[in-house]
Amino acid sequence: MAELRLPRVLEPVARSGLTHQVTGSTLAEALGQLFDREPALRAHLLDEGGSIRHHVVVFVDGTRADLDATVGAASEIRVLQAVSGG
């Protein structure tokens, strides 16, 4: 199973923790499995059209990834959220 890690800023929303074991052959499938467990995370990671939000960056095995990125059984998925303000 791939390991998916969320940023600490999502800790209040991720009730079951910041690290998850997920399966799927693409990032979209892996995130879908995460959203099945943690539905509230969908709005934080994806926009209304189902794309990765502008301020969210996802890496699969150290490479910036889009939803079509290949995920292997031993992949490491890291989600980062930009923090902005003025």
BELMO-V285912 format. One record per residue. RES is the residue in three letters. SS is DSSP state (H for helix, E for strand, L for the rest). PHI is phi as a letter, one per 30 degrees, with the letter a starting at -180 (* if undefined). OMEGA is omega in whole degrees, -180 to 180 (NA if undefined). Layout:
# BELMO-V285912
res=RES ss=SS phi=PHI omega=OMEGA
res=RES ss=SS phi=PHI omega=OMEGA
This chain:
# BELMO-V285912
res=MET ss=L phi=* omega=177
res=ALA ss=E phi=d omega=177
res=GLU ss=E phi=c omega=180
res=LEU ss=E phi=c omega=180
res=ARG ss=E phi=c omega=179
res=LEU ss=L phi=c omega=178
res=PRO ss=L phi=d omega=-178
res=ARG ss=H phi=e omega=-179
res=VAL ss=H phi=d omega=179
res=LEU ss=H phi=c omega=-178
res=GLU ss=L phi=e omega=179
res=PRO ss=L phi=d omega=-178
res=VAL ss=L phi=c omega=-177
res=ALA ss=L phi=d omega=-174
res=ARG ss=L phi=d omega=-177
res=SER ss=L phi=c omega=175
res=GLY ss=L phi=j omega=-176
res=LEU ss=L phi=c omega=179
res=THR ss=E phi=c omega=-177
res=HIS ss=E phi=b omega=172
res=GLN ss=E phi=c omega=-177
res=VAL ss=E phi=b omega=174
res=THR ss=L phi=b omega=180
res=GLY ss=L phi=k omega=-179
res=SER ss=L phi=c omega=176
res=THR ss=E phi=b omega=177
res=LEU ss=H phi=d omega=179
res=ALA ss=H phi=e omega=180
res=GLU ss=H phi=d omega=180
res=ALA ss=H phi=d omega=178
res=LEU ss=H phi=d omega=177
res=GLY ss=H phi=e omega=178
res=GLN ss=H phi=d omega=176
res=LEU ss=H phi=d omega=-178
res=PHE ss=H phi=d omega=174
res=ASP ss=H phi=d omega=179
res=ARG ss=H phi=d omega=-173
res=GLU ss=L phi=b omega=-175
res=PRO ss=L phi=e omega=-178
res=ALA ss=L phi=d omega=-179
res=LEU ss=H phi=d omega=-178
res=ARG ss=H phi=e omega=-178
res=ALA ss=H phi=d omega=180
res=HIS ss=H phi=d omega=-176
res=LEU ss=H phi=c omega=-178
res=LEU ss=E phi=c omega=176
res=ASP ss=L phi=d omega=-176
res=GLU ss=L phi=d omega=179
res=GLY ss=L phi=d omega=179
res=GLY ss=L phi=i omega=177
res=SER ss=L phi=c omega=176
res=ILE ss=E phi=d omega=-179
res=ARG ss=L phi=e omega=-177
res=HIS ss=L phi=e omega=-176
res=HIS ss=L phi=c omega=179
res=VAL ss=E phi=c omega=176
res=VAL ss=E phi=b omega=180
res=VAL ss=E phi=b omega=177
res=PHE ss=E phi=c omega=172
res=VAL ss=E phi=c omega=-178
res=ASP ss=L phi=h omega=175
res=GLY ss=L phi=i omega=-179
res=THR ss=E phi=c omega=178
res=ARG ss=E phi=e omega=-171
res=ALA ss=L phi=b omega=170
res=ASP ss=L phi=c omega=-175
res=LEU ss=L phi=d omega=179
res=ASP ss=L phi=d omega=-177
res=ALA ss=L phi=d omega=179
res=THR ss=E phi=d omega=177
res=VAL ss=L phi=b omega=178
res=GLY ss=L phi=c omega=-178
res=ALA ss=L phi=d omega=-179
res=ALA ss=L phi=c omega=-177
res=SER ss=L phi=d omega=173
res=GLU ss=E phi=c omega=-180
res=ILE ss=E phi=c omega=180
res=ARG ss=E phi=b omega=178
res=VAL ss=E phi=c omega=177
res=LEU ss=E phi=b omega=176
res=GLN ss=E phi=b omega=177
res=ALA ss=L phi=d omega=176
res=VAL ss=L phi=c omega=-178
res=SER ss=L phi=b omega=-179
res=GLY ss=L phi=l omega=-176
res=GLY ss=L phi=b omega=NA
